[in-house]
């Protein structure tokens, strides 16, 4: 499912216009992004939690040349599914 299909499905489920559903989806993405940028997390009980995973600086190898290189520290968004979502997948 792509963004267009998701917007259509939300609009159909909520009985709203596609433009309104798209605004809500974009607002949700913005709010989650801003919260993660500020170091917080977003927990939706039963669905899951969006949080930031911090990776330390580490040593790696260039697969082409084989030489060692330093991979800088970075932050990455992470999603941890909730119990209800996991149960729904395994039902």
N, CA, C and O atoms as a CHARMM CRD file, in Angstrom:
* protein
*
  364
    1    1 UNK  N      0.85800  -1.18000   0.00000 PROA 1      0.00000
    2    1 UNK  CA     0.00000   0.00000   0.00000 PROA 1      0.00000
    3    1 UNK  C      0.89200   1.22600   0.00000 PROA 1      0.00000
    4    1 UNK  O      1.80700   1.34200   0.81600 PROA 1      0.00000
    5    2 UNK  N      0.62300   2.13500  -0.91500 PROA 2      0.00000
    6    2 UNK  CA     1.38400   3.37800  -0.95900 PROA 2      0.00000
    7    2 UNK  C      0.57900   4.49900  -0.28300 PROA 2      0.00000
    8    2 UNK  O     -0.52500   4.27200   0.21300 PROA 2      0.00000
    9    3 UNK  N      1.15200   5.70800  -0.27300 PROA 3      0.00000
   10    3 UNK  CA     0.51400   6.82800   0.42100 PROA 3      0.00000
   11    3 UNK  C     -0.86900   7.13400  -0.15200 PROA 3      0.00000
   12    3 UNK  O     -1.81600   7.36100   0.60000 PROA 3      0.00000
   13    4 UNK  N     -0.98600   7.13900  -1.47400 PROA 4      0.00000
   14    4 UNK  CA    -2.26100   7.44600  -2.11500 PROA 4      0.00000
   15    4 UNK  C     -3.33900   6.43500  -1.70400 PROA 4      0.00000
   16    4 UNK  O     -4.47000   6.81500  -1.40200 PROA 4      0.00000
   17    5 UNK  N     -2.98400   5.16300  -1.69500 PROA 5      0.00000
   18    5 UNK  CA    -3.92800   4.11300  -1.29500 PROA 5      0.00000
   19    5 UNK  C     -4.28700   4.22400   0.18900 PROA 5      0.00000
   20    5 UNK  O     -5.43300   3.99400   0.57300 PROA 5      0.00000
   21    6 UNK  N     -3.29800   4.58000   1.02200 PROA 6      0.00000
   22    6 UNK  CA    -3.55000   4.76000   2.45300 PROA 6      0.00000
   23    6 UNK  C     -4.51400   5.91800   2.68700 PROA 6      0.00000
   24    6 UNK  O     -5.44200   5.80400   3.48700 PROA 6      0.00000
   25    7 UNK  N     -4.29800   7.01800   2.00100 PROA 7      0.00000
   26    7 UNK  CA    -5.19100   8.17700   2.13300 PROA 7      0.00000
   27    7 UNK  C     -6.60600   7.79900   1.72400 PROA 7      0.00000
   28    7 UNK  O     -7.56600   8.16900   2.40100 PROA 7      0.00000
   29    8 UNK  N     -6.74500   7.06900   0.62700 PROA 8      0.00000
   30    8 UNK  CA    -8.07100   6.64100   0.16500 PROA 8      0.00000
   31    8 UNK  C     -8.74100   5.72500   1.18400 PROA 8      0.00000
   32    8 UNK  O     -9.94200   5.84100   1.42600 PROA 8      0.00000
   33    9 UNK  N     -7.97100   4.81100   1.78300 PROA 9      0.00000
   34    9 UNK  CA    -8.53000   3.89000   2.77400 PROA 9      0.00000
   35    9 UNK  C     -8.96900   4.63700   4.03500 PROA 9      0.00000
   36    9 UNK  O    -10.01900   4.33400   4.60100 PROA 9      0.00000
   37   10 UNK  N     -8.17400   5.60500   4.47500 PROA 10     0.00000
   38   10 UNK  CA    -8.53100   6.40200   5.65500 PROA 10     0.00000
   39   10 UNK  C     -9.78300   7.21800   5.36700 PROA 10     0.00000
   40   10 UNK  O    -10.69000   7.28100   6.19700 PROA 10     0.00000
   41   11 UNK  N     -9.83600   7.84100   4.19600 PROA 11     0.00000
   42   11 UNK  CA   -10.99800   8.64800   3.82600 PROA 11     0.00000
   43   11 UNK  C    -12.25700   7.79100   3.80300 PROA 11     0.00000
   44   11 UNK  O    -13.31200   8.22300   4.26700 PROA 11     0.00000
   45   12 UNK  N    -12.15200   6.58600   3.26700 PROA 12     0.00000
   46   12 UNK  CA   -13.29400   5.67600   3.19300 PROA 12     0.00000
   47   12 UNK  C    -13.74300   5.23200   4.58800 PROA 12     0.00000
   48   12 UNK  O    -14.93800   5.22900   4.88500 PROA 12     0.00000
   49   13 UNK  N    -12.78200   4.85800   5.44300 PROA 13     0.00000
   50   13 UNK  CA   -13.11600   4.39600   6.79600 PROA 13     0.00000
   51   13 UNK  C    -13.74300   5.48500   7.65300 PROA 13     0.00000
   52   13 UNK  O    -14.65900   5.22100   8.43200 PROA 13     0.00000
   53   14 UNK  N    -13.24600   6.70900   7.50600 PROA 14     0.00000
   54   14 UNK  CA   -13.70900   7.82100   8.34300 PROA 14     0.00000
   55   14 UNK  C    -14.82000   8.63600   7.68800 PROA 14     0.00000
   56   14 UNK  O    -15.34900   9.56800   8.29400 PROA 14     0.00000
   57   15 UNK  N    -15.16800   8.29100   6.46600 PROA 15     0.00000
   58   15 UNK  CA   -16.20700   8.99600   5.73200 PROA 15     0.00000
   59   15 UNK  C    -15.89700  10.49000   5.62800 PROA 15     0.00000
   60   15 UNK  O    -16.73800  11.33800   5.92600 PROA 15     0.00000
   61   16 UNK  N    -14.65600  10.79100   5.19500 PROA 16     0.00000
   62   16 UNK  CA   -14.22100  12.17600   4.97500 PROA 16     0.00000
   63   16 UNK  C    -13.64000  12.28800   3.57200 PROA 16     0.00000
   64   16 UNK  O    -13.43900  11.28100   2.89200 PROA 16     0.00000
   65   17 UNK  N    -13.37300  13.51600   3.14300 PROA 17     0.00000
   66   17 UNK  CA   -12.77200  13.75100   1.82900 PROA 17     0.00000
   67   17 UNK  C    -11.31400  13.28300   1.85200 PROA 17     0.00000
   68   17 UNK  O    -10.65900  13.27500   2.89400 PROA 17     0.00000
   69   18 UNK  N    -10.83400  12.89900   0.68700 PROA 18     0.00000
   70   18 UNK  CA    -9.44200  12.45700   0.57600 PROA 18     0.00000
   71   18 UNK  C     -8.47100  13.56800   0.95600 PROA 18     0.00000
   72   18 UNK  O     -7.42400  13.30200   1.54600 PROA 18     0.00000
   73   19 UNK  N     -8.81100  14.80900   0.62200 PROA 19     0.00000
   74   19 UNK  CA    -7.91800  15.92400   0.95800 PROA 19     0.00000
   75   19 UNK  C     -7.78900  16.08600   2.46900 PROA 19     0.00000
   76   19 UNK  O     -6.70900  16.38400   2.97900 PROA 19     0.00000
   77   20 UNK  N     -8.90900  15.88700   3.18600 PROA 20     0.00000
   78   20 UNK  CA    -8.86500  15.97600   4.64900 PROA 20     0.00000
   79   20 UNK  C     -8.06700  14.82000   5.24300 PROA 20     0.00000
   80   20 UNK  O     -7.30400  15.01000   6.19000 PROA 20     0.00000
   81   21 UNK  N     -8.24100  13.63900   4.69500 PROA 21     0.00000
   82   21 UNK  CA    -7.49500  12.46700   5.17800 PROA 21     0.00000
   83   21 UNK  C     -6.00200  12.65100   4.93400 PROA 21     0.00000
   84   21 UNK  O     -5.18000  12.27000   5.76700 PROA 21     0.00000
   85   22 UNK  N     -5.65100  13.23800   3.78700 PROA 22     0.00000
   86   22 UNK  CA    -4.24600  13.47200   3.48100 PROA 22     0.00000
   87   22 UNK  C     -3.64100  14.49500   4.44200 PROA 22     0.00000
   88   22 UNK  O     -2.50100  14.33600   4.87900 PROA 22     0.00000
   89   23 UNK  N     -4.39800  15.54100   4.77200 PROA 23     0.00000
   90   23 UNK  CA    -3.91800  16.53700   5.73800 PROA 23     0.00000
   91   23 UNK  C     -3.65700  15.90100   7.09600 PROA 23     0.00000
   92   23 UNK  O     -2.65600  16.20100   7.74700 PROA 23     0.00000
   93   24 UNK  N     -4.55600  15.02600   7.51900 PROA 24     0.00000
   94   24 UNK  CA    -4.39500  14.35000   8.81600 PROA 24     0.00000
   95   24 UNK  C     -3.16500  13.44700   8.79000 PROA 24     0.00000
   96   24 UNK  O     -2.38000  13.43700   9.73800 PROA 24     0.00000
   97   25 UNK  N     -2.99800  12.69700   7.71900 PROA 25     0.00000
   98   25 UNK  CA    -1.84100  11.80300   7.60400 PROA 25     0.00000
   99   25 UNK  C     -0.53500  12.58600   7.60200 PROA 25     0.00000
  100   25 UNK  O      0.42400  12.19100   8.26500 PROA 25     0.00000
  101   26 UNK  N     -0.48700  13.68800   6.86600 PROA 26     0.00000
  102   26 UNK  CA     0.71300  14.52200   6.82400 PROA 26     0.00000
  103   26 UNK  C      0.98400  15.16600   8.17800 PROA 26     0.00000
  104   26 UNK  O      2.14000  15.27400   8.58700 PROA 26     0.00000
  105   27 UNK  N     -0.06600  15.59400   8.88200 PROA 27     0.00000
  106   27 UNK  CA     0.09900  16.17800  10.21200 PROA 27     0.00000
  107   27 UNK  C      0.64000  15.13400  11.18100 PROA 27     0.00000
  108   27 UNK  O      1.50700  15.43700  12.00000 PROA 27     0.00000
  109   28 UNK  N      0.13100  13.90400  11.09100 PROA 28     0.00000
  110   28 UNK  CA     0.62000  12.81700  11.94800 PROA 28     0.00000
  111   28 UNK  C      2.11800  12.59700  11.71500 PROA 28     0.00000
  112   28 UNK  O      2.89100  12.49900  12.66800 PROA 28     0.00000
  113   29 UNK  N      2.51700  12.52100  10.45200 PROA 29     0.00000
  114   29 UNK  CA     3.92800  12.30500  10.12700 PROA 29     0.00000
  115   29 UNK  C      4.79400  13.45600  10.64000 PROA 29     0.00000
  116   29 UNK  O      5.88600  13.22500  11.16000 PROA 29     0.00000
  117   30 UNK  N      4.31900  14.68500  10.49900 PROA 30     0.00000
  118   30 UNK  CA     5.07200  15.85300  10.98400 PROA 30     0.00000
  119   30 UNK  C      5.22600  15.83200  12.49500 PROA 30     0.00000
  120   30 UNK  O      6.31100  16.08900  13.01700 PROA 30     0.00000
  121   31 UNK  N      4.14100  15.52600  13.20000 PROA 31     0.00000
  122   31 UNK  CA     4.17900  15.52000  14.66700 PROA 31     0.00000
  123   31 UNK  C      5.13200  14.43400  15.16900 PROA 31     0.00000
  124   31 UNK  O      5.92000  14.67500  16.08400 PROA 31     0.00000
  125   32 UNK  N      5.06500  13.25100  14.57900 PROA 32     0.00000
  126   32 UNK  CA     5.96100  12.16100  14.98700 PROA 32     0.00000
  127   32 UNK  C      7.41200  12.54400  14.70100 PROA 32     0.00000
  128   32 UNK  O      8.28800  12.33000  15.53900 PROA 32     0.00000
  129   33 UNK  N      7.66800  13.11000  13.52000 PROA 33     0.00000
  130   33 UNK  CA     9.02400  13.52400  13.15600 PROA 33     0.00000
  131   33 UNK  C      9.56400  14.57100  14.12100 PROA 33     0.00000
  132   33 UNK  O     10.69700  14.45900  14.58800 PROA 33     0.00000
  133   34 UNK  N      8.76400  15.58200  14.42200 PROA 34     0.00000
  134   34 UNK  CA     9.20500  16.63700  15.34400 PROA 34     0.00000
  135   34 UNK  C      9.49800  16.07700  16.73100 PROA 34     0.00000
  136   34 UNK  O     10.48900  16.45500  17.35500 PROA 34     0.00000
  137   35 UNK  N      8.65100  15.18500  17.21200 PROA 35     0.00000
  138   35 UNK  CA     8.85500  14.60400  18.54300 PROA 35     0.00000
  139   35 UNK  C     10.13800  13.78000  18.57700 PROA 35     0.00000
  140   35 UNK  O     10.89100  13.85400  19.54800 PROA 35     0.00000
  141   36 UNK  N     10.39500  13.00600  17.54300 PROA 36     0.00000
  142   36 UNK  CA    11.62000  12.21100  17.49400 PROA 36     0.00000
  143   36 UNK  C     12.85300  13.09800  17.37600 PROA 36     0.00000
  144   36 UNK  O     13.88800  12.79200  17.96700 PROA 36     0.00000
  145   37 UNK  N     12.75900  14.19800  16.61800 PROA 37     0.00000
  146   37 UNK  CA    13.87800  15.13700  16.50200 PROA 37     0.00000
  147   37 UNK  C     14.20300  15.77400  17.84900 PROA 37     0.00000
  148   37 UNK  O     15.35700  16.10400  18.12200 PROA 37     0.00000
  149   38 UNK  N     13.18300  15.94600  18.69000 PROA 38     0.00000
  150   38 UNK  CA    13.38200  16.54100  20.00900 PROA 38     0.00000
  151   38 UNK  C     13.80700  15.51300  21.04900 PROA 38     0.00000
  152   38 UNK  O     13.91700  15.83800  22.23100 PROA 38     0.00000
  153   39 UNK  N     14.04900  14.27200  20.62200 PROA 39     0.00000
  154   39 UNK  CA    14.53500  13.24600  21.53800 PROA 39     0.00000
  155   39 UNK  C     13.44000  12.48900  22.26500 PROA 39     0.00000
  156   39 UNK  O     13.73800  11.67000  23.13400 PROA 39     0.00000
  157   40 UNK  N     12.18700  12.74000  21.93600 PROA 40     0.00000
  158   40 UNK  CA    11.08300  12.05500  22.60500 PROA 40     0.00000
  159   40 UNK  C     10.68300  10.79100  21.88800 PROA 40     0.00000
  160   40 UNK  O     11.37000  10.32600  20.97900 PROA 40     0.00000
  161   41 UNK  N      9.55900  10.24000  22.30900 PROA 41     0.00000
  162   41 UNK  CA     9.00000   9.07900  21.62900 PROA 41     0.00000
  163   41 UNK  C      7.48700   9.21600  21.58300 PROA 41     0.00000
  164   41 UNK  O      6.89800   9.95800  22.36900 PROA 41     0.00000
  165   42 UNK  N      6.86600   8.49900  20.66400 PROA 42     0.00000
  166   42 UNK  CA     5.42100   8.53900  20.48900 PROA 42     0.00000
  167   42 UNK  C      4.89800   7.12300  20.70700 PROA 42     0.00000
  168   42 UNK  O      5.22700   6.20800  19.95200 PROA 42     0.00000
  169   43 UNK  N      4.08500   6.94900  21.74000 PROA 43     0.00000
  170   43 UNK  CA     3.54100   5.63200  22.07500 PROA 43     0.00000
  171   43 UNK  C      2.04300   5.61100  21.79800 PROA 43     0.00000
  172   43 UNK  O      1.28600   6.39500  22.37000 PROA 43     0.00000
  173   44 UNK  N      1.62700   4.71400  20.92300 PROA 44     0.00000
  174   44 UNK  CA     0.21500   4.50900  20.62000 PROA 44     0.00000
  175   44 UNK  C     -0.15400   3.14300  21.20400 PROA 44     0.00000
  176   44 UNK  O      0.14800   2.10500  20.61400 PROA 44     0.00000
  177   45 UNK  N     -0.79800   3.15500  22.34700 PROA 45     0.00000
  178   45 UNK  CA    -1.09500   1.92200  23.07600 PROA 45     0.00000
  179   45 UNK  C     -1.83000   0.93700  22.17000 PROA 45     0.00000
  180   45 UNK  O     -2.83500   1.27700  21.54600 PROA 45     0.00000
  181   46 UNK  N     -1.31600  -0.27100  22.11000 PROA 46     0.00000
  182   46 UNK  CA    -1.90700  -1.31700  21.29600 PROA 46     0.00000
  183   46 UNK  C     -1.36500  -1.36200  19.88500 PROA 46     0.00000
  184   46 UNK  O     -1.38400  -2.41700  19.25200 PROA 46     0.00000
  185   47 UNK  N     -0.88000  -0.23400  19.37800 PROA 47     0.00000
  186   47 UNK  CA    -0.34500  -0.19000  18.01300 PROA 47     0.00000
  187   47 UNK  C      1.17500  -0.31400  18.02600 PROA 47     0.00000
  188   47 UNK  O      1.73800  -1.20400  17.38900 PROA 47     0.00000
  189   48 UNK  N      1.83400   0.58500  18.75500 PROA 48     0.00000
  190   48 UNK  CA     3.28800   0.52100  18.82500 PROA 48     0.00000
  191   48 UNK  C      3.90100   1.83200  19.27200 PROA 48     0.00000
  192   48 UNK  O      3.20200   2.79300  19.59700 PROA 48     0.00000
  193   49 UNK  N      5.24300   1.84700  19.28100 PROA 49     0.00000
  194   49 UNK  CA     5.98400   3.00200  19.75800 PROA 49     0.00000
  195   49 UNK  C      7.02500   3.41800  18.72300 PROA 49     0.00000
  196   49 UNK  O      7.78300   2.59000  18.21900 PROA 49     0.00000
  197   50 UNK  N      7.04800   4.70700  18.41700 PROA 50     0.00000
  198   50 UNK  CA     8.08100   5.28400  17.56900 PROA 50     0.00000
  199   50 UNK  C      9.11500   5.90100  18.50500 PROA 50     0.00000
  200   50 UNK  O      8.76400   6.66800  19.40200 PROA 50     0.00000
  201   51 UNK  N     10.39600   5.56700  18.29800 PROA 51     0.00000
  202   51 UNK  CA    11.44900   6.14500  19.12600 PROA 51     0.00000
  203   51 UNK  C     12.72900   6.26400  18.31700 PROA 51     0.00000
  204   51 UNK  O     12.79400   5.81700  17.17200 PROA 51     0.00000
  205   52 UNK  N     13.74600   6.86900  18.91900 PROA 52     0.00000
  206   52 UNK  CA    15.02600   7.07600  18.25300 PROA 52     0.00000
  207   52 UNK  C     16.04000   6.06900  18.78700 PROA 52     0.00000
  208   52 UNK  O     16.21200   5.93200  19.99800 PROA 52     0.00000
  209   53 UNK  N     16.70300   5.37300  17.87900 PROA 53     0.00000
  210   53 UNK  CA    17.79100   4.46600  18.24700 PROA 53     0.00000
  211   53 UNK  C     19.09300   5.17800  17.93600 PROA 53     0.00000
  212   53 UNK  O     19.27900   5.69000  16.83100 PROA 53     0.00000
  213   54 UNK  N     19.99700   5.21300  18.90700 PROA 54     0.00000
  214   54 UNK  CA    21.28900   5.86800  18.71000 PROA 54     0.00000
  215   54 UNK  C     22.35200   4.80600  18.46400 PROA 54     0.00000
  216   54 UNK  O     22.50700   3.86200  19.23900 PROA 54     0.00000
  217   55 UNK  N     23.06900   4.98300  17.38000 PROA 55     0.00000
  218   55 UNK  CA    24.14700   4.06200  17.03200 PROA 55     0.00000
  219   55 UNK  C     25.47600   4.72800  17.36900 PROA 55     0.00000
  220   55 UNK  O     25.70100   5.88800  17.02500 PROA 55     0.00000
  221   56 UNK  N     26.34000   4.00100  18.03000 PROA 56     0.00000
  222   56 UNK  CA    27.65100   4.52800  18.38800 PROA 56     0.00000
  223   56 UNK  C     28.56900   4.48500  17.17400 PROA 56     0.00000
  224   56 UNK  O     28.33000   3.75900  16.21000 PROA 56     0.00000
  225   57 UNK  N     29.63500   5.29300  17.25500 PROA 57     0.00000
  226   57 UNK  CA    30.65300   5.24900  16.22100 PROA 57     0.00000
  227   57 UNK  C     31.29700   3.86300  16.25400 PROA 57     0.00000
  228   57 UNK  O     31.56100   3.31600  17.32500 PROA 57     0.00000
  229   58 UNK  N     31.54800   3.30200  15.06800 PROA 58     0.00000
  230   58 UNK  CA    32.12400   1.96300  15.04000 PROA 58     0.00000
  231   58 UNK  C     33.05900   1.81400  13.84000 PROA 58     0.00000
  232   58 UNK  O     33.07800   2.64100  12.92900 PROA 58     0.00000
  233   59 UNK  N     33.82200   0.74200  13.87600 PROA 59     0.00000
  234   59 UNK  CA    34.74700   0.47700  12.79700 PROA 59     0.00000
  235   59 UNK  C     34.09900  -0.49900  11.81800 PROA 59     0.00000
  236   59 UNK  O     33.47900  -1.48000  12.22800 PROA 59     0.00000
  237   60 UNK  N     34.24400  -0.22800  10.54200 PROA 60     0.00000
  238   60 UNK  CA    33.71000  -1.11200   9.51700 PROA 60     0.00000
  239   60 UNK  C     34.72200  -1.30200   8.40700 PROA 60     0.00000
  240   60 UNK  O     35.83600  -0.78200   8.46900 PROA 60     0.00000
  241   61 UNK  N     34.32800  -2.04200   7.40600 PROA 61     0.00000
  242   61 UNK  CA    35.21400  -2.29200   6.27600 PROA 61     0.00000
  243   61 UNK  C     34.53300  -1.87700   4.97700 PROA 61     0.00000
  244   61 UNK  O     33.33500  -2.08400   4.78500 PROA 61     0.00000
  245   62 UNK  N     35.32900  -1.29000   4.09700 PROA 62     0.00000
  246   62 UNK  CA    34.84600  -0.97000   2.76700 PROA 62     0.00000
  247   62 UNK  C     34.79600  -2.29600   2.00000 PROA 62     0.00000
  248   62 UNK  O     35.83500  -2.92900   1.80800 PROA 62     0.00000
  249   63 UNK  N     33.59800  -2.73000   1.55300 PROA 63     0.00000
  250   63 UNK  CA    33.51200  -4.03600   0.90300 PROA 63     0.00000
  251   63 UNK  C     34.27800  -4.11500  -0.42600 PROA 63     0.00000
  252   63 UNK  O     34.66900  -5.20100  -0.85200 PROA 63     0.00000
  253   64 UNK  N     34.48700  -2.98100  -1.06900 PROA 64     0.00000
  254   64 UNK  CA    35.18100  -2.98500  -2.34900 PROA 64     0.00000
  255   64 UNK  C     36.69600  -3.10900  -2.17800 PROA 64     0.00000
  256   64 UNK  O     37.34600  -3.91400  -2.84600 PROA 64     0.00000
  257   65 UNK  N     37.24700  -2.29700  -1.27100 PROA 65     0.00000
  258   65 UNK  CA    38.70000  -2.28300  -1.10800 PROA 65     0.00000
  259   65 UNK  C     39.17900  -3.10800   0.07700 PROA 65     0.00000
  260   65 UNK  O     40.34500  -3.50000   0.12600 PROA 65     0.00000
  261   66 UNK  N     38.29900  -3.37600   1.02700 PROA 66     0.00000
  262   66 UNK  CA    38.68100  -4.15000   2.20800 PROA 66     0.00000
  263   66 UNK  C     39.34200  -3.33500   3.29700 PROA 66     0.00000
  264   66 UNK  O     39.65000  -3.86800   4.36300 PROA 66     0.00000
  265   67 UNK  N     39.56800  -2.04800   3.05200 PROA 67     0.00000
  266   67 UNK  CA    40.22500  -1.22800   4.07600 PROA 67     0.00000
  267   67 UNK  C     39.24900  -0.86200   5.18700 PROA 67     0.00000
  268   67 UNK  O     38.04600  -0.73000   4.95700 PROA 67     0.00000
  269   68 UNK  N     39.78800  -0.69900   6.40200 PROA 68     0.00000
  270   68 UNK  CA    38.94500  -0.34300   7.54200 PROA 68     0.00000
  271   68 UNK  C     38.62000   1.14300   7.48300 PROA 68     0.00000
  272   68 UNK  O     39.39500   1.95300   6.97400 PROA 68     0.00000
  273   69 UNK  N     37.44800   1.47600   8.02000 PROA 69     0.00000
  274   69 UNK  CA    37.01400   2.86300   8.04700 PROA 69     0.00000
  275   69 UNK  C     36.14600   3.07400   9.28800 PROA 69     0.00000
  276   69 UNK  O     35.58900   2.12500   9.84100 PROA 69     0.00000
  277   70 UNK  N     36.04600   4.29300   9.70000 PROA 70     0.00000
  278   70 UNK  CA    35.21800   4.62500  10.85700 PROA 70     0.00000
  279   70 UNK  C     33.83100   5.02800  10.36400 PROA 70     0.00000
  280   70 UNK  O     33.69200   5.91300   9.52000 PROA 70     0.00000
  281   71 UNK  N     32.81100   4.36800  10.90000 PROA 71     0.00000
  282   71 UNK  CA    31.42500   4.70500  10.58700 PROA 71     0.00000
  283   71 UNK  C     30.96200   5.64400  11.69400 PROA 71     0.00000
  284   71 UNK  O     30.95900   5.25000  12.86000 PROA 71     0.00000
  285   72 UNK  N     30.57200   6.87300  11.36600 PROA 72     0.00000
  286   72 UNK  CA    30.22000   7.84800  12.40600 PROA 72     0.00000
  287   72 UNK  C     28.95100   7.46800  13.17500 PROA 72     0.00000
  288   72 UNK  O     28.11700   6.70400  12.69000 PROA 72     0.00000
  289   73 UNK  N     28.83100   8.01100  14.36900 PROA 73     0.00000
  290   73 UNK  CA    27.63300   7.80100  15.18500 PROA 73     0.00000
  291   73 UNK  C     26.43700   8.41400  14.46000 PROA 73     0.00000
  292   73 UNK  O     26.57200   9.40500  13.74300 PROA 73     0.00000
  293   74 UNK  N     25.26400   7.80800  14.65800 PROA 74     0.00000
  294   74 UNK  CA    24.07300   8.33000  13.99500 PROA 74     0.00000
  295   74 UNK  C     22.82800   7.99100  14.80000 PROA 74     0.00000
  296   74 UNK  O     22.85600   7.15900  15.70700 PROA 74     0.00000
  297   75 UNK  N     21.74800   8.65100  14.44900 PROA 75     0.00000
  298   75 UNK  CA    20.44600   8.38800  15.04700 PROA 75     0.00000
  299   75 UNK  C     19.53200   7.85200  13.96100 PROA 75     0.00000
  300   75 UNK  O     19.61800   8.27000  12.80600 PROA 75     0.00000
  301   76 UNK  N     18.65600   6.92500  14.33100 PROA 76     0.00000
  302   76 UNK  CA    17.76400   6.31800  13.35100 PROA 76     0.00000
  303   76 UNK  C     16.38700   6.11800  13.97700 PROA 76     0.00000
  304   76 UNK  O     16.29400   5.71100  15.13500 PROA 76     0.00000
  305   77 UNK  N     15.31800   6.39800  13.23200 PROA 77     0.00000
  306   77 UNK  CA    13.98400   6.14700  13.79200 PROA 77     0.00000
  307   77 UNK  C     13.74000   4.65200  13.90900 PROA 77     0.00000
  308   77 UNK  O     14.22300   3.86100  13.09900 PROA 77     0.00000
  309   78 UNK  N     12.98200   4.28300  14.93000 PROA 78     0.00000
  310   78 UNK  CA    12.71800   2.87400  15.21100 PROA 78     0.00000
  311   78 UNK  C     11.24500   2.72200  15.56800 PROA 78     0.00000
  312   78 UNK  O     10.68400   3.57100  16.26000 PROA 78     0.00000
  313   79 UNK  N     10.62300   1.66000  15.10500 PROA 79     0.00000
  314   79 UNK  CA     9.23900   1.36900  15.45400 PROA 79     0.00000
  315   79 UNK  C      9.18500   0.02600  16.14600 PROA 79     0.00000
  316   79 UNK  O      9.69100  -0.96900  15.62700 PROA 79     0.00000
  317   80 UNK  N      8.57400  -0.00100  17.31400 PROA 80     0.00000
  318   80 UNK  CA     8.41000  -1.24500  18.06100 PROA 80     0.00000
  319   80 UNK  C      6.91800  -1.53900  18.11700 PROA 80     0.00000
  320   80 UNK  O      6.17900  -0.79300  18.76100 PROA 80     0.00000
  321   81 UNK  N      6.44400  -2.61000  17.45800 PROA 81     0.00000
  322   81 UNK  CA     5.01200  -2.89900  17.44400 PROA 81     0.00000
  323   81 UNK  C      4.49000  -3.26100  18.82300 PROA 81     0.00000
  324   81 UNK  O      5.19700  -3.86600  19.62900 PROA 81     0.00000
  325   82 UNK  N      3.23700  -2.88300  19.08800 PROA 82     0.00000
  326   82 UNK  CA     2.58500  -3.19200  20.35700 PROA 82     0.00000
  327   82 UNK  C      2.00400  -4.60300  20.35300 PROA 82     0.00000
  328   82 UNK  O      1.93200  -5.25800  19.31300 PROA 82     0.00000
  329   83 UNK  N      1.59700  -5.04800  21.51500 PROA 83     0.00000
  330   83 UNK  CA     1.07700  -6.40700  21.67200 PROA 83     0.00000
  331   83 UNK  C     -0.17100  -6.64700  20.82600 PROA 83     0.00000
  332   83 UNK  O     -0.29400  -7.70500  20.20800 PROA 83     0.00000
  333   84 UNK  N     -1.08900  -5.70200  20.78400 PROA 84     0.00000
  334   84 UNK  CA    -2.32700  -5.88900  20.01600 PROA 84     0.00000
  335   84 UNK  C     -2.02300  -6.03000  18.51900 PROA 84     0.00000
  336   84 UNK  O     -2.66600  -6.82600  17.83500 PROA 84     0.00000
  337   85 UNK  N     -1.06000  -5.27200  18.00800 PROA 85     0.00000
  338   85 UNK  CA    -0.68600  -5.36700  16.59900 PROA 85     0.00000
  339   85 UNK  C     -0.03000  -6.71700  16.31400 PROA 85     0.00000
  340   85 UNK  O     -0.31800  -7.35200  15.30000 PROA 85     0.00000
  341   86 UNK  N      0.84700  -7.14600  17.20800 PROA 86     0.00000
  342   86 UNK  CA     1.48300  -8.45900  17.04900 PROA 86     0.00000
  343   86 UNK  C      0.44400  -9.56600  17.07500 PROA 86     0.00000
  344   86 UNK  O      0.48400 -10.48400  16.25600 PROA 86     0.00000
  345   87 UNK  N     -0.48300  -9.47800  18.01400 PROA 87     0.00000
  346   87 UNK  CA    -1.53300 -10.50500  18.13400 PROA 87     0.00000
  347   87 UNK  C     -2.40600 -10.53700  16.88700 PROA 87     0.00000
  348   87 UNK  O     -2.81500 -11.61100  16.44500 PROA 87     0.00000
  349   88 UNK  N     -2.69700  -9.36400  16.31300 PROA 88     0.00000
  350   88 UNK  CA    -3.53100  -9.29800  15.10700 PROA 88     0.00000
  351   88 UNK  C     -2.81300  -9.97200  13.92700 PROA 88     0.00000
  352   88 UNK  O     -3.46800 -10.57900  13.07900 PROA 88     0.00000
  353   89 UNK  N     -1.48300  -9.87300  13.86300 PROA 89     0.00000
  354   89 UNK  CA    -0.73000 -10.49700  12.78700 PROA 89     0.00000
  355   89 UNK  C     -0.68900 -12.01400  12.93000 PROA 89     0.00000
  356   89 UNK  O     -0.57800 -12.73400  11.93800 PROA 89     0.00000
  357   90 UNK  N     -0.77700 -12.49000  14.15300 PROA 90     0.00000
  358   90 UNK  CA    -0.66300 -13.92600  14.41200 PROA 90     0.00000
  359   90 UNK  C     -1.98800 -14.61900  14.68300 PROA 90     0.00000
  360   90 UNK  O     -2.01500 -15.77300  15.10900 PROA 90     0.00000
  361   91 UNK  N     -3.08800 -13.91300  14.43700 PROA 91     0.00000
  362   91 UNK  CA    -4.40400 -14.50100  14.70400 PROA 91     0.00000
  363   91 UNK  C     -4.86800 -15.35500  13.53700 PROA 91     0.00000
  364   91 UNK  O     -5.95600 -15.92900  13.58700 PROA 91     0.00000
